[in-house]
Amino acid sequence: MGELSATTDLRPGEPKILEFLADHEPCEQKEIAAGCELNASSVTGILGRMEERGLIERAARDGNRRSLYVSMTEKGREKEKLVEEAFEHIDTLAESGITKKDLQIFNRVPEKMYDNLKREQ
C-alpha cells in the first residue's frame, strides 16, 4: 500500500472511494459513505481534496442542487486503474499457495461474523 501511495499520490481513503466509484458512479456522497463504511464528514473532506486535485467532480442532477452526484474525471479513472492493478497484485501475493477451498472458508467466516453483528444493530 505504501508503494501505491508513492506511485499514485493518493491519500488515505481515496483508493477506496475510487474503487467504489468505478462500480457506482455517478452517485451521491451518502452512497459513498455507506458503501465505503466511512462517516459522512470524513467523506466530505476526502471528496473535497479529491475534487481540488481533479480526481472527481460533483454536479447537481435534475435541477436538485441539494443533492450532488460524484463522478470520476479522466484523471480519477487513470488513478483508479492503478489502484485496481495494485489491489490485484496484492491479492495474488496474499493468496499464493492457498487452495480455493481454504480461501472460501477464510472469506466466509468474517462475512458471517459481520452479518451477525449487523443483525444486532
Secondary structure, DSSP 8 states (H G I E B T S, - for coil): -HHHHHHH---TTHHHHHHHHHHH-SEEHHHHHHHHT--HHHHHHHHHHHHHTTSEEEEEETTEEEEEEEEE-HHHHHHHHHHHHHHHHHHHHHHTT--HHHHHHHHHHHHHHHHHHHHT-
